[in-house]
Amino acid sequence: MDVVPQLSAVAIDCADPLSLGLFWQQLLGGDLRPRNDGDTELHEATVRLDFCRVPDPPSIRKNRVHLDLKVPAESRQAAIERALELGATRALDIYDGDLWACLRDPEGNEFCIVWGAA
């Protein structure tokens, strides 16, 4: 019998795990759990997110992995505005259209707010 791995968490490298964890907790909800080693985990937010302190600065190239956050089409503008109020910025250099919205969290990690068909 083959073992099929299950997704346990998405790890996000960052300079300030607690601060970035607070941004994502405010956006997604869940239980924020700072760890003794300086990293922070966000539990019960659809999938666990782990924020891991790393010494290197963020990359200047596009993320190869990002989160897609699905919202009802009628709520898309409110969801985008809320993310911006919490500290996100628009990523119009990645995509500037009407099928989804590309944003960056306070440390520059890309994510999209998507609506409509998957």
Secondary structure, DSSP 4 states (H G I P E B T S, - for coil): --------EEEEEES-HHHHHHHHHHHH--EEEE-TTS-EEEESSSSEEEEEE-SSPPPSSPPSS-EEEE--GGGHHHHHHHHHHHT-EE-TTT--SSSEEEEE-TTS-EEEEE-S--
